[in-house]
């Protein structure tokens, strides 16, 4: 057996530092997954609570100054007004079940002049540009809508150009239309009166915990394997390592020594 002096060699010190870094990284990634699990559970609880709640007037949940709070997302709200068809927005690159399509977004101008951005639903389209005039018209005159409250998207994808965008932001749409607008938007649940042509309405997100728990365990297991592998290799080194197989030359020497 050898002494433990090999631990102080440059090779083993670098090896130990690498294993510690890998184990720490695996631990951190596991913790991150478990934090994501906690966030997922909190979000599921909010969706379940808001799904069961009765609809309330949009002005009680939304404002023109502040964005949608986490507690109010997926809350059902109701509003009455007239659709501003001239400011219809086409939301590009929306797919369902592998089919290409667009979302149809139309501001609903309420009695006090404030617009509520309504995602009226999805329709399949060919792989080409779709103009607002090609979309199914919303009900004319006074309309009462019920919808799920959603947060505004952020980033460059929210830019509105020629009545078209890639992600919905009421703030950006308000800049394009010049009208006072509630922050956040709604995914349509129902319209009264009914439209002549129906669009496919948005669906509530799946309420489950996702894979975060098992991903967290996997990362911790990888970190444990890294430490275990280091210990195994260190013990093997301490015991002298694997003996080299005898060659023909060394076998002849052994025979001569035994003669």
N, C-alpha and C positions, 0 to 999 in steps of 0.2 A: 504493500500500500504506500501511497505517496503522502506527503504532508499537504496542508492546505495552502501552501505558498503559491500554487498555481493561480489562486484567486486574485493575486496581486499582479498578474501579468497583464499586459496591455490588451491582449485578445479577450481575456475573461472580464476585465473591467468594462470594455466596450459592449461585450455580450450582455452583461448584467444591466447596464444603462439602457440598452435597446429593449430588453425584456420588461424592465420597469416602465418604460415609456409606452410599450404596447399594452401592458396590463392597465396602466392608468387611463389610456385612451379608450380601452374597452369598457372600463368602469364608467367613464364619463358618458360614453354613448349609451350604455344601459340606463343610466340615470336620466338621460335626455328622453329616451323612449318612455320611461315610466312617467315623466312629467307630461309628455304628450298624451299618455293614457289618462292622466288626471284632467287635462284640458278637454279631452274627448268626452269624458263622463260628465263634466260640467256643462258642456255644450248640449249633450243629449238631454240632460235634465231641463235645460232651458227650452229646448224644442218641445219636449213632452208637455211642459207646463203651458207654453204659449199655444200649442196645438189644441189643448183642451179649453182654453179661455175663450170667452165670447168676444166677437169683434167690437172694437171701439172706434170712435172717430179718429181719422188720421191725424188731426191737429193735436190730439192728446199724446201722441207718440212721436210724431215727427215735427221738426222745426226747420226754419229757413237758415238758421245760423249754426246749429250743431249737428254732427253726424249721428247716425243710429248707434245707440248704446248696445253693448253685448247682451244685456238682459231683454232688450226689445226686439232683437232679430228673430224672425219667424213668428212675430205677433200678427194676428189678423186685425186689419183695420178696414174701415169703410169710408168712402167719400162719394160726393155727388157733384157733378159738373158736366161740362161738355168737352169732348175730345178735340184737341188742337191738331187736326189732321195734317195741316200744312207743315207742321214740325215733326212729322213722323220720322223716327230714327230706325235704320236697319242695323242690327247687330250681326256682324258677319262671323263666319267660321264656327257655327254652332252645329254640333253633330248629335244625333240620337240613334242608337243601335247601329252605328256605322254609316248612317245616311247623312249627307251634307244638307245644311239648311241655315236658316237665319231666325233670329228672334225679332219680333215686331214690337217696337217701343213707341208709345204715343203719350204725350203729356195730357193729363186731364185737368182742365182749368176749373177750379172750384169757384164758389159764389163770391169769395172775397178776392179773386184774381190770382191766388196762389196756385201754381201748377203742381200736380202730383204725377211723377213719372211712373207709368204703368207698362210693365212688360206683359203684353197681351198673350204671348205664347210663341210657339215655334212652328215653322212650316218648312217642308222640304223644298229645296231648290236645286237647279242644275248648277254645275261648277262654273258659274259666271256671276257678274255683278247683278244685283237685284235692286231695282229702284222702288221708292216708296209707292209710286202709282201702280206698281205691279202687285201690291200686297192686298189682302182682304180688308175691306173698309170696316171700321168699328161702327157701333150703333150711332146714329145721328141724334141730335137733340140732347136733352138732359139724360144723363146716364148715372146709375149708382153702381159702384164697383166694390168688391171685397177682394183683398189681396194680402199676401204674406209680406211682411216688412223685410227688406234686404239692405245690407250695407252697400255703400258705393264702392266700386272697384277703384284701384289706384294705379298709377304708372302711365307710361306712354300709350298703352292700349286703350285708354279712355278718351283719347283725342277724338273730337267730332269733326268730320270733314265731309262736306257735301251730303249731309243727312245720313252719315254712315259712321260706325264705330266698331271696335272689337270687344269692348267691355263697357258696362253701363256705369256711368257716374252722373248723378243728377246735377252735381256742381258743374261739370263740363257741359252738360246739355243746357243748363241755365245760361252759361256763358255764350253758347251758340244761339240761343233763342232770344236772350235779353229779357226773359220773363222771371218774376220772382218764383222760386221753386223750392219745395221741401227737399231737404237733404235726405239721401237714401231713396229707394224706389220700392215698388211692390211687384211681386209675381202674382198675376191675376188668378183669382179663384172663381169669381163669377161676375157677370155683367147683367144689369137690368135696365133696359130690355136686352134680350138675347141678340147676338150678332147674326147676320145672314150666313156668314161663313165662319166655322169654328177653327181655331188654332189649337195645337196641342199645348195644354197647360203645363206649367212647371210642376215637378213632383217634390215632395218633402225629402230631405236627405235621409239615408238609411240610419237608423238609430242602433248602432252597435259599437263595441269597444275597439274594433279594428285589430290589427296584428301587433300593436305596440307592446303588449305584455310579453309575448313570445320573442319578439325582437330584442327586448331588454334582457331576457334570460339568455338568449343566444350570445349577446355581446359579453355578458358576465362570464359565460362558459368559455368563450374564446380567451378572455383574460386569465381565467383559471388554468386553461391548457398551456398558455405561455409560461406561467409560473411553474406549473408542474413539469413542463419540458425542461426548463432550466435546472430545476432540482435534480431531475433524472440524469441529465447530462453531467452535472457537477459531481454527483455520486459516482457515476461511471468513470469520470476522470480521476477521482480520488482513489478508486479501486485499481487504477492502473490502465484503464481502457481495455479495449478488446485486443487479445493477443493476435499477432500477425501469423497467418498460416505459414507452415514450414515450406521452404523451397527445396529443390533438389540438392542445392549446394549445402544448405544448412543440415539436410538430412544426412549427407555423406559425412559431414563433420561429426554429427552425433554418433554415427556408426563407428567412426574411427576412434572416438573417445571411449566407446563402450567395448572396443575390441581388446 
